């Protein structure tokens, strides 16, 4: 279905553009929201006049947005907030808060809807935020969220406790590993000793080398010889 845009739409086009969309999208959203009108011959002729006037307005809007963007170059918004021991904010920072901060710090009025903040800020840190001023005209600002002195002391104390607990846990694990190693070594030594003793029992009395006389047998032979000589 063909419609004529009466407003700029980022993914569709500009004022006066004739675009083709699904009938349901046109009838249920674009036309009821007055973002587009039916692409009839009469509407097309009318929008040609509107488009010519829109070109002048467009140039003015781009110029104003560009000036605003220049005023936002290099801006950093600093927030000092109260937090819990893990650095979580009590509440959150929204695009409305950012717009008010820009107005307070730079005396630049920004529609909060133009501040592209997908999620509210709920933690300490640095954030890069885009301000979509007009169509392709954008500005990047930096937001820094830091704890107040009371919250900072709370976070540091919690961090020390956490590090001490982790060190204790590491020490405990090391001790368990060492105990297991000692236990394993003792078991290995015991098994080695038992294996050695079992091997000696199986071997029995010492076997003489071939050709070697047993001392007891040799002694008996000597006695027999002496008796014969007598």
C-alpha positions, 0 to 999 in steps of 0.5 A: 500500500502506498502512502505519503509521509507527513512527518519524518520517519527515520526508517521510512523517509521524509515529509512528502515521500511516497513509500510502500508499506503493509496495509495493516501498518498504514491503516492501524498506525501511520494514518491514525497517528497522522504520520502519513496519508493515502497516496491519492492523486489529490494528496500527491499534488497537495504534498508537492506544495507541502514538501517545498515549504518543508524544505525551508523548514528543514534547513532551519531545523538542521541549522538550529540542531547543529548549533545545539550540538556544538554547545554539547561538544565535550560536555560531562554531566557529574552526579554525586549520589547516595548508594548502598554498600555495593554501589547501587543507587537509591533510585535511578538517573533518567533522561529527564534528570539528564535534560535538567542537568544540561539546562542547569549546567549549560543553559541549553534546553533539550527535550528529554525524549531526544536523549537516547538512554535505553535504561535508567542509570542505577550504578556508579560509573561513566556512561556515553549517551547520545542526544538525537537532536534532529534526524542525523544531527546528534551529539555525544555527552558523558555522564559520570556518577560518583558516590557522596562521602558517606556512601564512599566510606560505606563502599570501601568498608564493604570492599575490605570485608569482602576482600578479607572474607575472600582471603579467609576462604582462599586460606581455608581452601589451601589448607584443605588442599594441603591436608589432602596432599598429606593424607594422600602421601601417607596413604601412598607410603603405607601402600608402598610399605605393604606391597614391599612386605608382601613381596618379601613373604612371597619370595621366601628364604634366600636361594643360593646361587648355583654351585654354592654349598649350603653352610649347614650341609658343608659343615655336616660333610666335614663332620662325616669326613673326620669320623671316617679318618678316625 
